[in-house]
Amino acid sequence: MISGVNSLSSSTISLLFSATPSQYEGGNTSAANSSIEATGNTDNVFKAANAIGKIIEIVAGMGGSEAASYGMFTMEGAHRTENANGTYTLTKTGTGKGVPDDHYAATAMASWKEKAAGNGPKAEWARSYLDALEKGTIAIYDMSKMGVTSTMTERQTFNADGSMRGSSTSWNTQGMDAFLEQYTEIRDGVMYDKATGGHASISQNGTVFTYSVW
């Protein structure tokens, strides 16, 4: 179906979502990961669903080099701007995961099970995913090998004493529109793979995007 991509292990499965042509779920919040739904503007900045504080909390528990070794986005090397009132802001644009794989996988399973408990096409889609996961028949592809690239910009503002005042995060993702056009189609609010006719979904963890087919 797709050549030149590397399959990822099932242990690194992120929070996977179907796409619909209408909207992004949680599309106007800043966060570590998102439920992506296809629109006509998918190359614009991605905003995600959980609080960015989750990233700060997890990464703060690691040393910078340790976090980097897991492929995570860190604030090492961030640009510091001094503000007139004694506060300061750290800003960095880069790539990396928002949360560790094990945390993301646990969140993913909870989301899939919640969807599977419902009714309609999305519930059937989620149940088919859980069945395929049990059988080991899910193919997962690295979307960076398929024309989708992303960067993440995080801004953190601190009080003069070093305590955090707040933060914001945005994503600049390119190539998503072309990817969706080439590889996917939407029927009844559910994503399908054009080449195989199988179910499909897209996941995001920070700037890491993966495409799953089953």
Accessible surface in RSA format (square Angstrom, percent):
REM  Atomic radii and reference values for relative SASA: ProtOr
REM  Chains: A
REM  Algorithm: Lee & Richards
REM  Probe-radius: 1.40
REM  Slices: 20
REM RES _ NUM      All-atoms   Total-Side   Main-Chain    Non-polar    All polar
REM                ABS   REL    ABS   REL    ABS   REL    ABS   REL    ABS   REL
RES MET A   1   100.35  52.0  11.69   7.7  88.66 211.1  25.69  21.8  74.66  98.9
RES ILE A   2    24.73  14.1   3.10   2.3  21.63  52.1   6.75   4.9  17.98  48.8
RES SER A   3   105.88  89.5  81.66 109.0  24.21  55.8  52.13 111.0  53.75  75.3
RES GLY A   4    69.76  86.0   0.00   N/A  69.76  86.0  44.30 121.6  25.46  57.0
RES VAL A   5    24.79  16.3   1.72   1.6  23.08  55.6   2.02   1.8  22.77  61.8
RES ASN A   6    86.39  59.6  82.95  80.2   3.44   8.3  21.69  52.2  64.70  62.5
RES SER A   7    84.77  71.6  57.11  76.2  27.66  63.7  33.90  72.2  50.87  71.3
RES LEU A   8    61.78  34.4  47.65  34.1  14.12  35.5  51.11  35.9  10.67  28.7
RES SER A   9    65.43  55.3  46.82  62.5  18.61  42.9  52.18 111.1  13.25  18.6
RES SER A  10    74.42  62.9  60.00  80.1  14.42  33.2  25.01  53.3  49.41  69.2
RES SER A  11    80.14  67.7  60.99  81.4  19.14  44.1  56.95 121.3  23.19  32.5
RES THR A  12    43.69  31.1  36.36  36.9   7.33  17.5  35.19  47.3   8.50  12.9
RES ILE A  13    11.13   6.3   8.55   6.4   2.58   6.2  11.00   7.9   0.14   0.4
RES SER A  14     9.67   8.2   8.82  11.8   0.84   1.9   0.07   0.2   9.59  13.4
RES LEU A  15    15.77   8.8  15.77  11.3   0.00   0.0  15.77  11.1   0.00   0.0
RES LEU A  16     1.83   1.0   0.60   0.4   1.23   3.1   0.60   0.4   1.23   3.3
RES PHE A  17     8.49   4.2   7.86   4.9   0.62   1.6   7.86   4.8   0.62   1.8
RES SER A  18     4.65   3.9   2.75   3.7   1.90   4.4   0.00   0.0   4.65   6.5
RES ALA A  19     1.75   1.6   1.75   2.7   0.00   0.0   1.75   2.5   0.00   0.0
RES THR A  20    13.10   9.3  13.10  13.3   0.00   0.0  12.40  16.7   0.70   1.1
RES PRO A  21    99.09  72.2  78.22  71.3  20.87  75.9  80.60  66.5  18.49 114.9
RES SER A  22    85.86  72.6  52.31  69.8  33.55  77.3  49.53 105.5  36.33  50.9
RES GLN A  23   105.01  58.7 101.91  74.5   3.10   7.4  21.66  46.1  83.35  63.2
RES TYR A  24    42.95  20.1  28.74  16.4  14.21  37.0  26.83  20.2  16.12  19.9
RES GLU A  25    60.17  34.5  54.80  41.5   5.37  12.8  29.13  56.4  31.04  25.3
RES GLY A  26    38.05  46.9   0.00   N/A  38.05  46.9  23.79  65.3  14.27  32.0
RES GLY A  27    19.84  24.5   0.00   N/A  19.84  24.5   6.83  18.7  13.00  29.1
RES ASN A  28   148.12 102.1 118.24 114.3  29.88  72.0  32.62  78.5 115.50 111.6
RES THR A  29    67.78  48.2  62.86  63.7   4.93  11.7  67.44  90.6   0.34   0.5
RES SER A  30    37.64  31.8  23.93  31.9  13.71  31.6  10.74  22.9  26.89  37.7
RES ALA A  31     0.02   0.0   0.02   0.0   0.00   0.0   0.02   0.0   0.00   0.0
RES ALA A  32     0.11   0.1   0.11   0.2   0.00   0.0   0.11   0.2   0.00   0.0
RES ASN A  33     2.38   1.6   2.38   2.3   0.00   0.0   0.00   0.0   2.38   2.3
RES SER A  34     2.85   2.4   2.53   3.4   0.31   0.7   2.77   5.9   0.07   0.1
RES SER A  35    10.86   9.2   9.55  12.7   1.31   3.0   8.43  18.0   2.44   3.4
RES ILE A  36     4.49   2.6   2.70   2.0   1.80   4.3   3.13   2.3   1.37   3.7
RES GLU A  37     6.09   3.5   6.09   4.6   0.00   0.0   0.14   0.3   5.95   4.9
RES ALA A  38    11.07  10.2  10.83  16.7   0.24   0.5  11.07  15.6   0.00   0.0
RES THR A  39    31.03  22.1  19.06  19.3  11.97  28.5  21.54  28.9   9.49  14.3
RES GLY A  40    70.67  87.1   0.00   N/A  70.67  87.1  40.05 109.9  30.61  68.6
RES ASN A  41    91.13  62.8  86.53  83.6   4.60  11.1  10.91  26.2  80.22  77.5
RES THR A  42     0.00   0.0   0.00   0.0   0.00   0.0   0.00   0.0   0.00   0.0
RES ASP A  43    45.30  31.7  41.46  41.3   3.84   9.1  17.02  40.0  28.29  28.2
RES ASN A  44    86.38  59.6  81.03  78.3   5.35  12.9  25.44  61.2  60.94  58.9
RES VAL A  45    69.50  45.7  54.67  49.5  14.84  35.7  54.67  47.5  14.84  40.2
RES PHE A  46     0.35   0.2   0.35   0.2   0.00   0.0   0.35   0.2   0.00   0.0
RES LYS A  47    68.57  33.5  66.84  41.0   1.73   4.1  35.03  31.5  33.55  35.7
RES ALA A  48     0.00   0.0   0.00   0.0   0.00   0.0   0.00   0.0   0.00   0.0
RES ALA A  49    49.87  45.8  25.68  39.6  24.18  55.0  26.40  37.2  23.46  62.1
RES ASN A  50    57.02  39.3  52.72  50.9   4.30  10.4  12.63  30.4  44.40  42.9
RES ALA A  51    73.90  67.9  58.25  89.9  15.65  35.6  65.23  91.9   8.67  23.0
RES ILE A  52    14.53   8.3  13.71  10.2   0.82   2.0  13.71   9.9   0.82   2.2
RES GLY A  53    34.48  42.5   0.00   N/A  34.48  42.5  29.02  79.6   5.46  12.2
RES LYS A  54    78.09  38.1  74.05  45.4   4.04   9.6  32.15  28.9  45.94  48.9
RES ILE A  55     4.57   2.6   4.57   3.4   0.00   0.0   4.57   3.3   0.00   0.0
RES ILE A  56    42.28  24.1  37.54  28.0   4.74  11.4  41.80  30.1   0.48   1.3
RES GLU A  57   121.24  69.6 104.20  78.8  17.04  40.6  44.31  85.7  76.93  62.8
RES ILE A  58    35.06  20.0  25.90  19.3   9.16  22.1  31.60  22.8   3.46   9.4
RES VAL A  59    23.80  15.7  22.63  20.5   1.17   2.8  22.63  19.7   1.17   3.2
RES ALA A  60    79.92  73.5  41.48  64.0  38.43  87.4  53.83  75.8  26.09  69.1
RES GLY A  61    71.28  87.9   0.00   N/A  71.28  87.9  37.35 102.5  33.93  76.0
RES MET A  62    41.00  21.2  25.76  17.0  15.24  36.3  28.85  24.5  12.15  16.1
RES GLY A  63    42.05  51.9   0.00   N/A  42.05  51.9  34.75  95.4   7.30  16.4
RES GLY A  64    22.39  27.6   0.00   N/A  22.39  27.6   7.91  21.7  14.48  32.4
RES SER A  65    92.41  78.1  79.75 106.4  12.65  29.1  52.99 112.9  39.41  55.2
RES GLU A  66    81.42  46.7  75.47  57.1   5.95  14.2  31.95  61.8  49.47  40.4
RES ALA A  67     0.00   0.0   0.00   0.0   0.00   0.0   0.00   0.0   0.00   0.0
RES ALA A  68    58.05  53.4  41.79  64.5  16.27  37.0  43.47  61.2  14.58  38.6
RES SER A  69    91.07  77.0  46.72  62.4  44.35 102.2  49.92 106.3  41.15  57.7
RES TYR A  70   123.27  57.6 111.55  63.5  11.73  30.5  73.88  55.5  49.39  60.9
RES GLY A  71    37.38  46.1   0.00   N/A  37.38  46.1  32.87  90.2   4.50  10.1
RES MET A  72     9.21   4.8   0.18   0.1   9.04  21.5   0.18   0.1   9.04  12.0
RES PHE A  73     2.95   1.5   0.92   0.6   2.02   5.3   2.13   1.3   0.82   2.3
RES THR A  74    13.30   9.5   9.83  10.0   3.47   8.3   4.78   6.4   8.52  12.9
RES MET A  75    36.92  19.1  25.65  17.0  11.27  26.8  26.53  22.6  10.39  13.8
RES GLU A  76   105.47  60.6  92.73  70.2  12.74  30.3  45.70  88.4  59.76  48.8
RES GLY A  77    83.66 103.2   0.00   N/A  83.66 103.2  42.38 116.3  41.28  92.5
RES ALA A  78    22.56  20.7   1.46   2.3  21.10  48.0   1.46   2.1  21.10  55.9
RES HIS A  79   123.79  67.7 115.76  80.5   8.03  20.5  81.97  84.5  41.82  48.7
RES ARG A  80   123.94  52.0 103.91  53.0  20.03  47.7  37.80  51.7  86.14  52.2
RES THR A  81    61.43  43.7  58.42  59.2   3.00   7.2  49.92  67.0  11.51  17.4
RES GLU A  82   115.25  66.2  89.92  68.0  25.33  60.3  60.98 118.0  54.27  44.3
RES ASN A  83    51.95  35.8  37.69  36.4  14.26  34.3  18.85  45.4  33.09  32.0
RES ALA A  84   120.89 111.2  69.27 106.9  51.62 117.4  82.65 116.4  38.24 101.3
RES ASN A  85   107.31  74.0  70.72  68.3  36.59  88.1  47.90 115.3  59.41  57.4
RES GLY A  86    38.62  47.6   0.00   N/A  38.62  47.6  30.08  82.5   8.54  19.1
RES THR A  87     9.81   7.0   9.74   9.9   0.07   0.2   6.25   8.4   3.56   5.4
RES TYR A  88    27.91  13.0  27.91  15.9   0.00   0.0   8.09   6.1  19.82  24.4
RES THR A  89    24.00  17.1  24.00  24.3   0.00   0.0  15.95  21.4   8.05  12.2
RES LEU A  90    37.29  20.8  37.29  26.7   0.00   0.0  37.29  26.2   0.00   0.0
RES THR A  91    33.77  24.0  30.52  30.9   3.25   7.7  23.12  31.1  10.65  16.1
RES LYS A  92    51.92  25.3  47.43  29.1   4.49  10.7  31.86  28.7  20.06  21.4
RES THR A  93    80.22  57.1  53.47  54.2  26.75  63.8  39.21  52.7  41.00  62.0
RES GLY A  94    17.52  21.6   0.00   N/A  17.52  21.6  17.52  48.1   0.00   0.0
RES THR A  95    89.42  63.6  70.73  71.7  18.69  44.5  37.61  50.5  51.81  78.3
RES GLY A  96     9.65  11.9   0.00   N/A   9.65  11.9   9.07  24.9   0.58   1.3
RES LYS A  97    43.70  21.3  43.64  26.8   0.06   0.1  22.39  20.2  21.30  22.7
RES GLY A  98     0.00   0.0   0.00   N/A   0.00   0.0   0.00   0.0   0.00   0.0
RES VAL A  99     0.30   0.2   0.30   0.3   0.00   0.0   0.30   0.3   0.00   0.0
RES PRO A 100    20.88  15.2  18.84  17.2   2.04   7.4  20.88  17.2   0.00   0.0
RES ASP A 101    37.62  26.4  32.83  32.7   4.79  11.3  13.24  31.2  24.38  24.3
RES ASP A 102   108.26  75.8  95.61  95.2  12.64  29.9  48.31 113.7  59.95  59.8
RES HIS A 103    62.18  34.0  55.24  38.4   6.94  17.8  35.16  36.2  27.02  31.4
RES TYR A 104     0.74   0.3   0.74   0.4   0.00   0.0   0.74   0.6   0.00   0.0
RES ALA A 105    24.35  22.4  23.36  36.0   0.99   2.3  24.00  33.8   0.35   0.9
RES ALA A 106    67.06  61.7  50.72  78.3  16.34  37.2  59.82  84.2   7.24  19.2
RES THR A 107    42.36  30.1  35.91  36.4   6.45  15.4  30.49  41.0  11.87  17.9
RES ALA A 108     1.39   1.3   1.39   2.1   0.00   0.0   1.39   2.0   0.00   0.0
RES MET A 109    58.05  30.1  58.05  38.4   0.00   0.0  52.24  44.4   5.81   7.7
RES ALA A 110    63.89  58.7  51.22  79.0  12.67  28.8  58.28  82.1   5.61  14.9
RES SER A 111    19.63  16.6  15.49  20.7   4.14   9.5  12.99  27.7   6.64   9.3
RES TRP A 112     1.48   0.6   1.23   0.6   0.25   0.6   1.48   0.8   0.00   0.0
RES LYS A 113   124.37  60.7 117.11  71.9   7.25  17.3  64.41  58.0  59.96  63.9
RES GLU A 114   134.99  77.5 118.95  90.0  16.04  38.2  47.31  91.5  87.68  71.6
RES LYS A 115    53.36  26.0  42.72  26.2  10.65  25.3  33.57  30.2  19.79  21.1
RES ALA A 116    12.01  11.0   8.14  12.6   3.88   8.8   8.29  11.7   3.72   9.9
RES ALA A 117    89.80  82.6  48.71  75.2  41.10  93.5  60.75  85.6  29.05  76.9
RES GLY A 118    32.33  39.9   0.00   N/A  32.33  39.9  29.36  80.6   2.98   6.7
RES ASN A 119   148.50 102.4 119.62 115.6  28.88  69.5  33.25  80.0 115.24 111.4
RES GLY A 120    30.56  37.7   0.00   N/A  30.56  37.7  23.47  64.4   7.09  15.9
RES PRO A 121    66.77  48.7  62.21  56.7   4.56  16.6  64.45  53.2   2.32  14.4
RES LYS A 122    65.12  31.8  64.33  39.5   0.79   1.9  46.19  41.6  18.93  20.2
RES ALA A 123     2.50   2.3   1.23   1.9   1.27   2.9   1.28   1.8   1.23   3.2
RES GLU A 124   107.49  61.7 101.97  77.1   5.52  13.1  28.16  54.5  79.33  64.8
RES TRP A 125     0.92   0.4   0.27   0.1   0.65   1.5   0.27   0.1   0.65   1.1
RES ALA A 126     0.00   0.0   0.00   0.0   0.00   0.0   0.00   0.0   0.00   0.0
RES ARG A 127   105.95  44.5 100.23  51.1   5.72  13.6  55.77  76.2  50.18  30.4
RES SER A 128    32.68  27.6  22.98  30.7   9.70  22.3  30.00  63.9   2.68   3.7
RES TYR A 129     0.74   0.3   0.74   0.4   0.00   0.0   0.00   0.0   0.74   0.9
RES LEU A 130    40.89  22.8  35.34  25.3   5.55  13.9  35.70  25.1   5.19  14.0
RES ASP A 131    65.69  46.0  61.16  60.9   4.53  10.7  21.32  50.2  44.37  44.3
RES ALA A 132     8.37   7.7   7.19  11.1   1.18   2.7   8.37  11.8   0.00   0.0
RES LEU A 133    48.94  27.3  37.52  26.8  11.42  28.7  37.88  26.6  11.07  29.8
RES GLU A 134   154.16  88.5 117.54  88.9  36.61  87.2  48.29  93.4 105.87  86.4
RES LYS A 135   140.01  68.3 107.92  66.2  32.09  76.4  71.62  64.5  68.39  72.9
RES GLY A 136    65.53  80.8   0.00   N/A  65.53  80.8  33.65  92.3  31.88  71.4
RES THR A 137    85.65  60.9  63.18  64.1  22.47  53.6  65.64  88.2  20.01  30.2
RES ILE A 138    29.47  16.8   4.71   3.5  24.76  59.7   5.33   3.8  24.14  65.5
RES ALA A 139    33.80  31.1  27.82  42.9   5.98  13.6  33.54  47.2   0.26   0.7
RES ILE A 140     7.71   4.4   6.33   4.7   1.38   3.3   6.33   4.6   1.38   3.8
RES TYR A 141    30.88  14.4  30.88  17.6   0.00   0.0   8.39   6.3  22.50  27.7
RES ASP A 142    28.62  20.0  28.62  28.5   0.00   0.0   2.99   7.0  25.63  25.6
RES MET A 143     0.00   0.0   0.00   0.0   0.00   0.0   0.00   0.0   0.00   0.0
RES SER A 144    65.56  55.4  45.01  60.1  20.54  47.3  36.52  77.8  29.03  40.7
RES LYS A 145   102.15  49.8  72.03  44.2  30.11  71.7  64.77  58.3  37.38  39.8
RES MET A 146    18.66   9.7   1.41   0.9  17.25  41.1   8.39   7.1  10.27  13.6
RES GLY A 147    52.98  65.3   0.00   N/A  52.98  65.3  36.72 100.8  16.25  36.4
RES VAL A 148     3.93   2.6   0.02   0.0   3.92   9.4   0.02   0.0   3.92  10.6
RES THR A 149    80.07  56.9  75.41  76.4   4.66  11.1  65.29  87.7  14.78  22.3
RES SER A 150    11.50   9.7   0.25   0.3  11.25  25.9   1.83   3.9   9.67  13.5
RES THR A 151    53.15  37.8  52.24  53.0   0.91   2.2  44.16  59.3   8.98  13.6
RES MET A 152     0.11   0.1   0.00   0.0   0.11   0.3   0.11   0.1   0.00   0.0
RES THR A 153    22.85  16.2  22.04  22.3   0.80   1.9   6.44   8.6  16.41  24.8
RES GLU A 154     1.68   1.0   1.68   1.3   0.00   0.0   0.00   0.0   1.68   1.4
RES ARG A 155   115.32  48.4 114.15  58.2   1.17   2.8  30.94  42.3  84.39  51.1
RES GLN A 156    13.74   7.7  13.74  10.0   0.00   0.0   0.00   0.0  13.74  10.4
RES THR A 157    38.43  27.3  38.42  39.0   0.01   0.0  17.90  24.0  20.53  31.0
RES PHE A 158    25.93  13.0  25.93  16.1   0.00   0.0  25.93  15.7   0.00   0.0
RES ASN A 159    45.55  31.4  45.55  44.0   0.00   0.0  13.65  32.9  31.90  30.8
RES ALA A 160    79.36  73.0  47.83  73.8  31.53  71.7  49.57  69.8  29.78  78.9
RES ASP A 161   121.68  85.2  78.43  78.1  43.25 102.3  50.69 119.3  71.00  70.8
RES GLY A 162    35.25  43.5   0.00   N/A  35.25  43.5  18.42  50.5  16.83  37.7
RES SER A 163    53.26  45.0  42.06  56.1  11.20  25.8  47.60 101.4   5.66   7.9
RES MET A 164    71.56  37.1  40.63  26.9  30.93  73.7  27.55  23.4  44.01  58.3
RES ARG A 165   140.80  59.1  99.73  50.8  41.07  97.8  20.02  27.4 120.78  73.2
RES GLY A 166    32.04  39.5   0.00   N/A  32.04  39.5  32.00  87.8   0.04   0.1
RES SER A 167    40.16  33.9   5.35   7.1  34.82  80.2   4.93  10.5  35.24  49.4
RES SER A 168    50.22  42.4  49.20  65.7   1.03   2.4  34.56  73.6  15.67  21.9
RES THR A 169     2.68   1.9   0.00   0.0   2.68   6.4   2.11   2.8   0.57   0.9
RES SER A 170    25.80  21.8  25.07  33.5   0.73   1.7  10.74  22.9  15.06  21.1
RES TRP A 171     0.98   0.4   0.00   0.0   0.98   2.3   0.98   0.5   0.00   0.0
RES ASN A 172    70.40  48.5  66.84  64.6   3.56   8.6  13.13  31.6  57.27  55.4
RES THR A 173     0.00   0.0   0.00   0.0   0.00   0.0   0.00   0.0   0.00   0.0
RES GLN A 174    83.18  46.5  83.14  60.8   0.05   0.1  40.26  85.7  42.92  32.6
RES GLY A 175    20.03  24.7   0.00   N/A  20.03  24.7  16.02  44.0   4.02   9.0
RES MET A 176     0.19   0.1   0.19   0.1   0.00   0.0   0.11   0.1   0.08   0.1
RES ASP A 177    50.49  35.4  44.04  43.8   6.45  15.2  28.41  66.9  22.08  22.0
RES ALA A 178    69.83  64.2  57.80  89.2  12.02  27.4  66.54  93.7   3.29   8.7
RES PHE A 179     3.12   1.6   0.17   0.1   2.96   7.7   2.51   1.5   0.61   1.7
RES LEU A 180    18.93  10.5  16.62  11.9   2.31   5.8  16.89  11.9   2.04   5.5
RES GLU A 181   126.40  72.6 120.13  90.9   6.26  14.9  51.21  99.1  75.18  61.4
RES GLN A 182   115.76  64.7  96.40  70.5  19.36  46.1  33.57  71.5  82.19  62.3
RES TYR A 183    36.34  17.0  34.89  19.8   1.45   3.8  16.88  12.7  19.46  24.0
RES THR A 184     8.33   5.9   3.27   3.3   5.06  12.1   0.00   0.0   8.33  12.6
RES GLU A 185    68.09  39.1  61.33  46.4   6.76  16.1  18.50  35.8  49.59  40.5
RES ILE A 186    52.64  30.0  24.53  18.3  28.10  67.7  24.53  17.7  28.10  76.3
RES ARG A 187   107.14  45.0 101.78  51.9   5.36  12.8  57.47  78.5  49.67  30.1
RES ASP A 188   119.24  83.5  86.09  85.7  33.15  78.4  22.92  53.9  96.32  96.1
RES GLY A 189    20.47  25.2   0.00   N/A  20.47  25.2  13.33  36.6   7.13  16.0
RES VAL A 190     1.17   0.8   1.17   1.1   0.00   0.0   1.17   1.0   0.00   0.0
RES MET A 191     0.18   0.1   0.18   0.1   0.00   0.0   0.18   0.2   0.00   0.0
RES TYR A 192    38.59  18.0  38.59  22.0   0.00   0.0   8.59   6.5  30.00  37.0
RES ASP A 193     0.27   0.2   0.27   0.3   0.00   0.0   0.00   0.0   0.27   0.3
RES LYS A 194    94.89  46.3  69.61  42.7  25.28  60.2  47.15  42.4  47.74  50.9
RES ALA A 195    72.47  66.6  28.34  43.7  44.13 100.4  39.86  56.1  32.61  86.4
RES THR A 196    81.88  58.2  42.93  43.5  38.95  92.8  51.60  69.3  30.28  45.8
RES GLY A 197    42.87  52.9   0.00   N/A  42.87  52.9  25.74  70.6  17.12  38.3
RES GLY A 198    19.17  23.6   0.00   N/A  19.17  23.6  19.04  52.3   0.13   0.3
RES HIS A 199    44.21  24.2  43.85  30.5   0.36   0.9  28.05  28.9  16.16  18.8
RES ALA A 200     0.00   0.0   0.00   0.0   0.00   0.0   0.00   0.0   0.00   0.0
RES SER A 201     0.00   0.0   0.00   0.0   0.00   0.0   0.00   0.0   0.00   0.0
RES ILE A 202     2.61   1.5   2.61   1.9   0.00   0.0   2.61   1.9   0.00   0.0
RES SER A 203     0.61   0.5   0.61   0.8   0.00   0.0   0.00   0.0   0.61   0.8
RES GLN A 204     0.00   0.0   0.00   0.0   0.00   0.0   0.00   0.0   0.00   0.0
RES ASN A 205     2.56   1.8   2.47   2.4   0.09   0.2   1.90   4.6   0.67   0.6
RES GLY A 206     0.00   0.0   0.00   N/A   0.00   0.0   0.00   0.0   0.00   0.0
RES THR A 207    15.14  10.8   3.12   3.2  12.02  28.7   0.30   0.4  14.84  22.4
RES VAL A 208    52.75  34.7  48.19  43.6   4.56  11.0  51.50  44.7   1.25   3.4
RES PHE A 209     7.67   3.8   3.42   2.1   4.25  11.1   3.42   2.1   4.25  12.2
RES THR A 210     8.39   6.0   8.39   8.5   0.00   0.0   6.56   8.8   1.83   2.8
RES TYR A 211     0.00   0.0   0.00   0.0   0.00   0.0   0.00   0.0   0.00   0.0
RES SER A 212     0.00   0.0   0.00   0.0   0.00   0.0   0.00   0.0   0.00   0.0
RES VAL A 213    12.28   8.1  10.58   9.6   1.70   4.1  10.58   9.2   1.70   4.6
RES TRP A 214    38.79  15.6   5.71   2.8  33.07  77.7  35.07  18.7   3.71   6.0
END  Absolute sums over single chains surface
CHAIN  1 A     9879.8       7099.2       2780.6       5262.0       4617.8
END  Absolute sums over all chains
TOTAL          9879.8       7099.2       2780.6       5262.0       4617.8
